[in-house]
Every structure is written in structure tokens, then in C-alpha cells.
Amino acid sequence: MIRSTSGRAAAGVLLTLGLTATACSTGQESTTGASSVAPVSGKISLTYLQKQGDQEYFVGEAAGAKAKAAELGIDLKVVNLGNDANKTVSEVQAAIAQKTNGVIVVVPDPAVGPQVVQTARDAKIALLTSDDQVCSTGPDPAVCAKADLVPRVGFSGAQMGTEVGKRAADEYKKAGWTAADTRVIAAWKQDVTVCGDRVKAAKEAFGAVAPGVQTIEVATDNTPTGAQDKVAATVTANAGVKHWVVWGCNDENVHGGVTALQNAGVSADNVIGVGLGAYLACKDWSGGKPSGMKAALFINGRDVGALAVQTMYDKLKNGKDMPTEAFAKTTMVDPATWKGAGITCN
């Protein structure tokens, strides 16, 4: 995951960036980390640093970035940071040494944000984040002044969470469950701002339609196995619960949660999982067996990667200020509709 936007920013002005999916921005412009960047007259060189680069979503993001770079004649290097925050800074420094014109980064830990921003500023290269937010003045984007947030391309956390919460509420109502014997599991890595935006919006949207259901917040590392282990412990501690609703920051959390419930003997009929990504949800659906994963919000990493590269190109080649945030579109899918949405399930 995944992986990410601030729910406090509203999507607005359309950006025409040659993408197959519609993209939109907040309509605001930001120069954080880019105020001293000179335009590039020759060929542009970019470096894309991704956390968890082997995750399905980020593989797609890299593919979209590479395709857009090839279209625009950009030299692009993609680096997998894994979950190593320290590697983030060293790879930014390595990119600068290799004369990159700009860095796009998905940070494993937002705490490295100020150092990354300062390194880019000192080298006078353009800096853009994708998916997760980065603050130039402190480790926590959640308490950062908007003017100090680095420009970001990704998805609207508020919009995504709202869609997940609404769909979960629809499934809950359709199932005829009651609040007394139902619990919601909200699973996410709790130091990632965009994850908090998503689960908060999901809870609000669900509660507006289905009030009174208790939510159990589960801290995870945003991986399927991490979520599975934590949710398994939660289920054991709440043995009397009959029905479960599961959402989280990404497909990994929901898939892990649904698997934990299945392993605990909870039938698919008693589980409503609403994923976020659809790249793991589709694997449950492709087998044709009943699944607790009832729906998922499809977020296409390819669109984000392409939008990030286009945004950098517009800045470096045409001097166009980067928007504070630019969002790609999302689509809710389920076992009956995911194939028609164009999802490739590997």
C-alpha cells in the first residue's frame, strides 16, 4: 500500500495530463522543496524511490512511471527502499551524485522527511512525494502546516475511506446484522498519516449509516501477515462476537484480517471485508469460492506513477508549479465487477 492523502484537502481542479484515468488536484500550488529548482533544457533525469517496491500496488506504480517516462523521453531510475528509512536519505544522496534533476519518493517513514527535503534543497533538485505525505519541518505530517507539506501525488484519503465505509455499511444493512453482535476491525500502521485519514473517514461514513457498532482499532505494519497476526489475537480476545466488518489502510490489512477470521473458524457469511487496492481482493474472487472480502476500492498504482512523472516533467521542462496535491481516481469493485474494471490479478 498500498500505499496514500490528507483527508482535509478537497479534490477540485482537473489536471489534463494524458492519463487514461481522470486526475484532479486541490487547485493549490506548492513550491516546498522546489523553489530554487532551475528549468531543464536538455533531457530530464528522474529517480523514483519507493517503499515496499515489491508490493503489487508499487509494482504497478513503477510500471506506470516507466511508461510515462518513455513517452516523455525521460531517463528514469526506480529504487526499492523496502522498509528502510535510512536508505531513503542515502538513495537521495546517491541520486544527486548521479546528477538527477528530480526525486519522487514514497517514504518508508515520514520521520525522514525534513532530512530528505533539506538534502534536495541543498542540491537544488525538484522533490515530489507520491502516496504518503512528507513534512519539511517535522517528522509528523499530521501536525504539519500545509505550507510545509511537500507536493504530493496519490489518492484522497478522505474520499477513499468514505467509499470504503459506505460500502461496508451497505453490506452490513444487506446482511441484516445488529450492532450488539457485530464488531468493526480497523487495521492500519498508525504512524502513517494517510492511513489514519482513510480509516477515520471509513468510520465516519459507516457510522452515519450504521450507528452503534463498536470499532476495534488494530495497529499493524501494513502487511498481510502482520495484520493477520494482530487480528487473530483480536478475534481470540473477542470470542463472543458473531459478525465482523473489516477495513484498513490497504488491501494487505483487510486480506490479513479476513484470513485471520477464516482461520478462526468464522464463515465467509459472517465477515464483511472491504479492501483498499483490490490487488489482493481479486485473488480471493478469482477462485470462485465464498470469501469474506465482499468488495474493494480499486486504486491503480499505474495512474499515480504516471501522474507523478508528468507532474515532474511539467515542473522541470515547462516551469509549471507543482500542485499541493494531485489525486487519481478510484473505483469500487466486487466479485461480479472486478474483471470489467480492468484489474489484472497476478
Order of alpha helices (4+ residues) and beta strands (2+ residues): beta-beta-beta-beta-alpha-beta-alpha-beta-alpha-beta-beta-alpha-beta-alpha-beta-alpha-beta-alpha-beta-alpha-beta-alpha-beta-beta-beta
